[in-house]
Amino acid sequence: MLNKTVFLGLGIVAIFLNLQAGWVQQHSGYNTLYDLDFPRGNIQTGYACGENSSLLRTFDGGEHWEVLRANPSGNFNAINFPSDEMNGFIACDSGNVQLTRDGGENWEIINIRTSNDLKGIYFIDPSQGYVCGTGGVVMRTREGGRAWENVSISLALDLYDLNFQTPEKGWVVGDSGTIAFTQDGGMSWEIQNSTVTTRLYGIYFRDENFGWVVGAARTCLRTTDGGQTWETVDIPVPTNVDLYSITFADENTGFVCGTFGRIARTIDGGNTWQEVANLLYHFYRIEFPRDPLTGWVCGLSEAIY
């Protein structure tokens, strides 16, 4: 009986260590990090942001992270460098957007005439972008973040993430299974049938047809027709895991992360998924900016892996 117990224990340890293989913790602290961004294809310069106006930057692929100082504005909920490591934007609490033109050395705060907390941000290029947030707010800029107009959806639901494939065509997700679609830059919105009522946290579109949404209670949805229909995809994690972020590194390889340190991967375009990590912290964003080999997650206690 003792030998069986020893072998069982060793087997559990081996499984645990195997699930952690390939993930190295680079940073920890006190605040929760909600988002990170390595500008397109760049695996050296990256940024992370989070609660209590936390803001970090790395120049060496995450070996070292330095604290940056922006204007205090509650939580920094999302960060986006759409084209290079110099021009970036942060979505903050209380209707504030902050922008930098010098790689984070200096930040300018822009009040976009809403008191809603801004949860998601997406720029098509340094001039054209959108933010979304609580109460169904969606705002649009065509002037590099210096002037904004209201293009909110009609439902007073909290919205958490958005994705635009062109300046006119995009999607936003939020509470109660909400997926809203626009093809005229937010002037009008169509509520798509997500088939679920769970809170939706993250969205990713590879092109105008192929997209993914993730949310509470391990919800994962896929569309191949621009959201006209959505199908449920099984992610092999416990049902109490909330999924916050999904991304694809190439046509076949994708990753999803969520609470309780869970990370899953697909290598067949999302048809099947396998859990590849069960780490210590809740995770809120995952990104593979260049290829399927090099990526980052961030989350609770300023954890970055």
Secondary structure as GFF3:
##gff-version 3
##sequence-region A 1 305
A	DSSP	alpha_helix	2	20	.	.	.	ID=ss1
A	DSSP	beta_strand	33	37	.	.	.	ID=ss2
A	DSSP	beta_strand	46	50	.	.	.	ID=ss3
A	DSSP	three_ten_helix	51	53	.	.	.	ID=ss4
A	DSSP	beta_strand	54	58	.	.	.	ID=ss5
A	DSSP	beta_strand	66	67	.	.	.	ID=ss6
A	DSSP	beta_strand	76	80	.	.	.	ID=ss7
A	DSSP	beta_strand	88	92	.	.	.	ID=ss8
A	DSSP	three_ten_helix	93	95	.	.	.	ID=ss9
A	DSSP	beta_strand	96	100	.	.	.	ID=ss10
A	DSSP	beta_strand	108	111	.	.	.	ID=ss11
A	DSSP	beta_strand	118	123	.	.	.	ID=ss12
A	DSSP	beta_strand	129	133	.	.	.	ID=ss13
A	DSSP	three_ten_helix	134	136	.	.	.	ID=ss14
A	DSSP	beta_strand	138	141	.	.	.	ID=ss15
A	DSSP	beta_strand	149	150	.	.	.	ID=ss16
A	DSSP	beta_strand	159	164	.	.	.	ID=ss17
A	DSSP	beta_strand	170	174	.	.	.	ID=ss18
A	DSSP	three_ten_helix	175	177	.	.	.	ID=ss19
A	DSSP	beta_strand	179	182	.	.	.	ID=ss20
A	DSSP	beta_strand	190	192	.	.	.	ID=ss21
A	DSSP	beta_strand	200	205	.	.	.	ID=ss22
A	DSSP	beta_strand	211	215	.	.	.	ID=ss23
A	DSSP	beta_strand	219	223	.	.	.	ID=ss24
A	DSSP	beta_strand	231	232	.	.	.	ID=ss25
A	DSSP	beta_strand	243	248	.	.	.	ID=ss26
A	DSSP	beta_strand	254	258	.	.	.	ID=ss27
A	DSSP	three_ten_helix	259	261	.	.	.	ID=ss28
A	DSSP	beta_strand	262	266	.	.	.	ID=ss29
A	DSSP	beta_strand	274	278	.	.	.	ID=ss30
A	DSSP	beta_strand	283	287	.	.	.	ID=ss31
A	DSSP	beta_strand	296	299	.	.	.	ID=ss32
A	DSSP	three_ten_helix	300	302	.	.	.	ID=ss33
###
